[in-house]
Every structure is written in C-alpha cells, then in structure tokens.
Amino acid sequence: MEARYYKHILQFKRPSGTSRGILKTKETWFIVISDGTRKGIGECGILRTLSIDDRPDYEDKLKWTCENIHLGVDKLWEELVEFPSIQFGVEIAFRSLESDSPFLLFPSAFSHGDDRIPINGLIWMGDKEFMRQQITSKLDEGFDCIKMKIGAIDFETELNLLSYIRSQFSSDSIELRVDANGAFKPEEALDKLKRLSVYNLHSIEQPIRQGQHIEMARLCEETQLPIALDEELIGVFDVTEKKKLLQTIQPQYIILKPSLVGGFKGTKEWIDIAESFGIGWWITSALESNIGLNAIAQYTYTLNSKMPQGLGTGGLYTNNFDSPLVVSQGTLGYYNNKNWNVNYLN
C-alpha cells in the first residue's frame, strides 16, 4: 500500500462574503492511495481560520498519514482524532480504493442517477443589489429553499431583503434559512431573533460565536426562531462531550460538515446523539471540491433525510474538477453520462 498527498488551491469565480471575511481562494488537499493495481482518492477539506486542525503541523500530519497508510482506515481514524479533515480524506480514499469506481462510494439510486437530493440555494453576503440579484437568480433556478448569510452588512438592510422575499413568496412556497456565522453579540441576539422571526424563517445557524454555551442555551430556550448549531460542534471529539454539549444547549437543529467533525464516522456519532434528544439535523459541504462534495452527497443520500441539504457549492470555482454532479431545479443529481476529470489519479 502506498499513499501520497497533493495541495490544490480552488479559485472562486467571484469573491464570496461571510461574516468572517471575503473568500477568494480555498485551500484543499488530496490523499491518493494505491495497492498496486487500483487507486483511491480522498479530499482533506480544511477551512483555514475555522477548522480545528488549522495548525502549523497540518502538512506534517498529512505526510505522517501517507507514511502510515498501512495501518488501515480504522486505526488511522483513531490516530487522527485532532485532524477531522484528514480523517474524512482517509475515509474517502479507502472507500474509493475498494470501490468498482474511484468515485462510486455509496451505491444508491442517487449515485446511479435515478434520484436526486433537495438542496438549499446559497445567498452570499455582499451589497444589497448583489444579494438581491442572487435571490432572484436562485428563485428563477427553481429553488424552494434558500439560505442567506447574514451578519456582515447592515441588519436593517438584511431585514429588508427578507421582507422582499416574503412579499413575493409565502413560507409555504419558499423555505428561508439564515446563517449568522456567529455574528451577533449575546446581549443583542434575542432581540434580533425576534425581529427575524417575523419573516417565518425555518431556522438560523449559529447566531452567536461558539463556546458560549450558557448564552446559547438561553437563546435556544427563549427563541421564537429555531436555532441550528454549526461551528459549535467543531473540536468536540469525545462522545461524552458531544452528549453533554447537546444536553446543555438543547438546540432545535445541528448542522454537520463531515470535513469539520471527523468524516462519516464523526457525523454519524452526532446524528445518533441528536436523534436521541429529539434534535433535528442536516448535512452541508464545507466548500470542498467536487471530490469531497461527491462523497458527502452520496453519503447523505443513504441517511434518507427529506430535508433540503447544503450541497450546492460545486459551481463556486473556476478550477473545480469535471464531474457528474449537476444542480437543477433546486436539487443535486448525478448524471452518469458526464465524466470525471481528476488528474491526480493519472
């Protein structure tokens, strides 16, 4: 068994805004493993400044992983507990190696092209006109679930944009989600949640920054608008600690990004705990290339969730890999008449 790794810088078609700043590029890494006859590829989708494994020794750990690839996926997963994005990449790479095709990871009606996954349309932060253009575009493209990032521009302007959507579409026809990425201050959050709830929103992601468990628990108890934890889950490795966090905060939902929470195994741990507490969940990508997005989408389909998932990020980049993943009418599909083009497997 041999393994090697590669760095790849994804280029955004247009700089994309979040409450943490403007994104122009996205760094990602690939692990390619080989048994002499077959190859497998996995993506280690690190998000700088957000991933818990954004550390100076990240590349050293990738090198160590490749040198110890003989340990196998289960042992490596345990050894890489502080590097969830590498855990994810290793899981994908081994599944890819063992599959009939490097990209057929979880055979299903989705991967065979017979079914599709409902997804939300993502509205990036920007000036009012840019955000309005995105909203109009997503509605024209057939999305019936829209997620709008908020917290970077004037709050009143954001409320006006939500009011605009609701003046055109009721909550029965368009589901609205918002993502604050922790932008609200604890002392102002409840008032802002009350004002947002007027627009019949489905939920708000991470209204205040992670790590403020008492304040977040209070918000989840008092809010009129359901709260979904996102960044709050990052860096919580132990199952007991996961249970304690959800029991303390008692959110309405959790949002799972496999690259940030330990791949498929880490994701399933969170889902099992959440369901034991009656907490809802959905899965989103974390700006991976189509290689990571493909793995997340195929895995997500096997979980049989009927909620719109956050898997519509494949078209963000100028230098993504050609793949069968296609977004159409608010869904993600797998078109087997389209081919993969990944030079790292050559």
Summary of the structure (lengths in Angstrom):
residues: 346
radius of gyration: 19.7
end to end distance: 17.0
largest distance: 60.4
contacts: 1163
relative contact order: 0.15
helix: 38%
strand: 25%
